[in-house]
């Protein structure tokens, strides 16, 4: 008798008649083939964007930040907006791999690899903005606490901006370790079935000589669990600390205690949207519809509607507190957000983040792939506007009316932003070509409980009466 | 760290593997290791392996991170170069918590992964013998060590009765060495 049983209420996580070998074929197969035309077009386009980004950044570094549209009133413009936006996107991967591992959510196995990769690439993109925002980027290493000849003069450990340096670099390192330790067994799979010499050598190095010994697997599981336990508070801390960059200041619109949970919810919101954007395309092109099922997309859409609603409540709470506090500066800041010269950004944010995700309450729409794809982009547009609203529309009208200003970006700023898209997608295209984008070993682990064909095999058990089932289990245990 | 002779049995289902493992352990032959394509729960206990203490390493590394951060920041801001931030106390612990937390996580994660690599003996450039190329695909591969007292044929026949799909006898290094996976070692052809 089969001992593994999962309720029929749960959708299968792997569709079709899959064996362990078929799983390997389906996921590793595309790595061994030449990529299709779409891949080359996409990759070329990404590299072109990246080159334009490098040109824009070089321009800004060479001529100075005067080439950007930021001014003395609005010192943070598109750069910091984009930084927060990318960091936010980078929250989904570790949330899926860590928090959902602790919650024992089986569906994470289909999407965690790609989501973690996305996290790492997004954090790489995010990191560029504060670095080049420094202006004299060649002095960037001053943020590191190292014994220097200036005293030694140390960075200010009480500053949220320095906390951010530690938070982002720790987050990047830990996400990378988590991702790579999961990849090692899958690289071993590619290595062992490799036909070409070079692939054997390259994946042999990449797999660290992994053989799948039982003791190694035992430690692997322990490592994954503890890294998940460490990453869970880490994920929450990173965007909390990003929000401290704003919340610890005394600028109306920034100086609020709601920021940490509101930022974290927003980060998960945009991160899941980006995962959906990437996976809807990847599953189609790499023919992984059986592993990244509509059920997976629906689960992520559910997270999107939840976090979107949290963000909506946070927006309304901000408005209420601004009114209720009786603080004149605060009230004006929020009035101008809604009705000032930047009204369009506020309403774009409200529409994209609060109103449109509510459509996901309808099950038909949650399971509709084109709609999911469009919504995933709408959500990320909305989340970009959220950061723009928080940053620019808090700064542009400060305490002295004489210094009020307006801000719009110049081409090097826009080019910088486009360049990070180039970086992100260049990395993602390389990842999709050379790495297994679904965790092969983890899919095999859930296959017998959640695979479609194995679940169908449970129908006999399902038809049994409870007494018969219990009797059978008891005799089975007596024999074993 | 020695070249040995192994009888190798490949199973294609973990539900066959478990009873087979039980039989092999009862038989008294020396079980070398089992290689599986994914983490099979309960196999470590069935083999009689103890649990891992890796998380203790993680805890100790974490403590190192905490003390490094607190020690370093408090030394800098109270004795090496005290700065006056708006009259606030030099020893301002709450403001140090974020960095302390981040360094705790960083030390713990990095330390634990390095410990993991050390214990598992995995590293770029490290090579180990792969008994069957499908052990990372869909085979569960059991290697039994042979010596002067065991008859090769007897062990292979015995393994066949446990439900093995494929059996073989291989000469291999039982541990790791520096090597490349695109080159085969000479002794394997002995």
HADDOCK unambig.tbl for C-alpha pairs under 7 A between the chains (distance, minus, plus):
assign (segid A and resid 20 and name CA) (segid B and resid 137 and name CA) 6.91 0.50 0.50
assign (segid A and resid 20 and name CA) (segid B and resid 138 and name CA) 5.22 0.50 0.50
assign (segid A and resid 21 and name CA) (segid B and resid 137 and name CA) 5.97 0.50 0.50
assign (segid A and resid 21 and name CA) (segid B and resid 138 and name CA) 5.30 0.50 0.50
assign (segid A and resid 24 and name CA) (segid B and resid 137 and name CA) 6.29 0.50 0.50
assign (segid A and resid 157 and name CA) (segid B and resid 73 and name CA) 6.98 0.50 0.50
assign (segid A and resid 157 and name CA) (segid B and resid 96 and name CA) 6.70 0.50 0.50
assign (segid A and resid 158 and name CA) (segid B and resid 95 and name CA) 5.25 0.50 0.50
assign (segid A and resid 158 and name CA) (segid B and resid 96 and name CA) 6.43 0.50 0.50
assign (segid A and resid 163 and name CA) (segid B and resid 98 and name CA) 6.27 0.50 0.50
assign (segid A and resid 163 and name CA) (segid B and resid 99 and name CA) 5.68 0.50 0.50
assign (segid A and resid 166 and name CA) (segid B and resid 99 and name CA) 6.30 0.50 0.50
assign (segid A and resid 166 and name CA) (segid B and resid 102 and name CA) 6.46 0.50 0.50
assign (segid A and resid 167 and name CA) (segid B and resid 102 and name CA) 5.92 0.50 0.50
assign (segid A and resid 170 and name CA) (segid B and resid 102 and name CA) 6.33 0.50 0.50
assign (segid A and resid 170 and name CA) (segid B and resid 106 and name CA) 5.61 0.50 0.50
assign (segid A and resid 174 and name CA) (segid B and resid 106 and name CA) 6.71 0.50 0.50
assign (segid A and resid 174 and name CA) (segid B and resid 109 and name CA) 6.32 0.50 0.50
assign (segid A and resid 188 and name CA) (segid B and resid 136 and name CA) 6.67 0.50 0.50
assign (segid A and resid 189 and name CA) (segid B and resid 136 and name CA) 4.89 0.50 0.50
assign (segid A and resid 189 and name CA) (segid B and resid 137 and name CA) 6.13 0.50 0.50
assign (segid A and resid 192 and name CA) (segid B and resid 133 and name CA) 4.97 0.50 0.50
assign (segid A and resid 193 and name CA) (segid B and resid 133 and name CA) 6.37 0.50 0.50
assign (segid A and resid 197 and name CA) (segid B and resid 182 and name CA) 5.43 0.50 0.50
assign (segid A and resid 200 and name CA) (segid B and resid 181 and name CA) 5.72 0.50 0.50
assign (segid A and resid 200 and name CA) (segid B and resid 182 and name CA) 5.20 0.50 0.50
assign (segid A and resid 201 and name CA) (segid B and resid 180 and name CA) 6.12 0.50 0.50
assign (segid A and resid 201 and name CA) (segid B and resid 181 and name CA) 5.35 0.50 0.50
assign (segid A and resid 201 and name CA) (segid B and resid 182 and name CA) 5.12 0.50 0.50
assign (segid A and resid 204 and name CA) (segid B and resid 180 and name CA) 6.91 0.50 0.50
assign (segid A and resid 204 and name CA) (segid B and resid 181 and name CA) 5.41 0.50 0.50
assign (segid A and resid 205 and name CA) (segid B and resid 124 and name CA) 4.74 0.50 0.50
assign (segid A and resid 205 and name CA) (segid B and resid 125 and name CA) 5.46 0.50 0.50
assign (segid A and resid 206 and name CA) (segid B and resid 124 and name CA) 6.33 0.50 0.50
assign (segid A and resid 208 and name CA) (segid B and resid 122 and name CA) 4.97 0.50 0.50
assign (segid A and resid 208 and name CA) (segid B and resid 123 and name CA) 4.34 0.50 0.50
assign (segid A and resid 208 and name CA) (segid B and resid 124 and name CA) 4.39 0.50 0.50
assign (segid A and resid 208 and name CA) (segid B and resid 125 and name CA) 6.56 0.50 0.50
assign (segid A and resid 208 and name CA) (segid B and resid 126 and name CA) 6.04 0.50 0.50
assign (segid A and resid 209 and name CA) (segid B and resid 122 and name CA) 5.67 0.50 0.50
assign (segid A and resid 209 and name CA) (segid B and resid 123 and name CA) 6.67 0.50 0.50
assign (segid A and resid 209 and name CA) (segid B and resid 126 and name CA) 5.20 0.50 0.50
assign (segid A and resid 209 and name CA) (segid B and resid 127 and name CA) 4.79 0.50 0.50
assign (segid A and resid 209 and name CA) (segid B and resid 128 and name CA) 5.95 0.50 0.50
assign (segid A and resid 210 and name CA) (segid B and resid 122 and name CA) 6.28 0.50 0.50
assign (segid A and resid 211 and name CA) (segid B and resid 35 and name CA) 6.69 0.50 0.50
assign (segid A and resid 211 and name CA) (segid B and resid 130 and name CA) 6.50 0.50 0.50
assign (segid A and resid 212 and name CA) (segid B and resid 35 and name CA) 4.92 0.50 0.50
assign (segid A and resid 212 and name CA) (segid B and resid 36 and name CA) 5.33 0.50 0.50
assign (segid A and resid 212 and name CA) (segid B and resid 37 and name CA) 6.21 0.50 0.50
assign (segid A and resid 212 and name CA) (segid B and resid 136 and name CA) 6.86 0.50 0.50
assign (segid A and resid 213 and name CA) (segid B and resid 33 and name CA) 6.54 0.50 0.50
assign (segid A and resid 213 and name CA) (segid B and resid 34 and name CA) 5.71 0.50 0.50
assign (segid A and resid 213 and name CA) (segid B and resid 35 and name CA) 4.44 0.50 0.50
assign (segid A and resid 213 and name CA) (segid B and resid 36 and name CA) 6.58 0.50 0.50
assign (segid A and resid 214 and name CA) (segid B and resid 34 and name CA) 5.85 0.50 0.50
assign (segid A and resid 214 and name CA) (segid B and resid 35 and name CA) 6.06 0.50 0.50
assign (segid A and resid 214 and name CA) (segid B and resid 36 and name CA) 6.97 0.50 0.50
assign (segid A and resid 214 and name CA) (segid B and resid 44 and name CA) 6.19 0.50 0.50
assign (segid A and resid 215 and name CA) (segid B and resid 44 and name CA) 6.81 0.50 0.50
assign (segid A and resid 216 and name CA) (segid B and resid 120 and name CA) 5.63 0.50 0.50
assign (segid A and resid 217 and name CA) (segid B and resid 39 and name CA) 5.40 0.50 0.50
assign (segid A and resid 218 and name CA) (segid B and resid 44 and name CA) 7.00 0.50 0.50
assign (segid A and resid 219 and name CA) (segid B and resid 52 and name CA) 6.23 0.50 0.50
assign (segid A and resid 219 and name CA) (segid B and resid 54 and name CA) 6.88 0.50 0.50
assign (segid A and resid 222 and name CA) (segid B and resid 54 and name CA) 6.88 0.50 0.50
assign (segid A and resid 226 and name CA) (segid B and resid 55 and name CA) 6.57 0.50 0.50
assign (segid A and resid 227 and name CA) (segid B and resid 109 and name CA) 6.45 0.50 0.50
assign (segid A and resid 230 and name CA) (segid B and resid 105 and name CA) 6.17 0.50 0.50
assign (segid A and resid 441 and name CA) (segid B and resid 37 and name CA) 6.40 0.50 0.50
assign (segid A and resid 441 and name CA) (segid B and resid 38 and name CA) 4.84 0.50 0.50
assign (segid A and resid 442 and name CA) (segid B and resid 38 and name CA) 6.92 0.50 0.50
assign (segid A and resid 444 and name CA) (segid B and resid 38 and name CA) 6.64 0.50 0.50
assign (segid A and resid 445 and name CA) (segid B and resid 38 and name CA) 6.19 0.50 0.50
assign (segid A and resid 445 and name CA) (segid B and resid 39 and name CA) 6.82 0.50 0.50
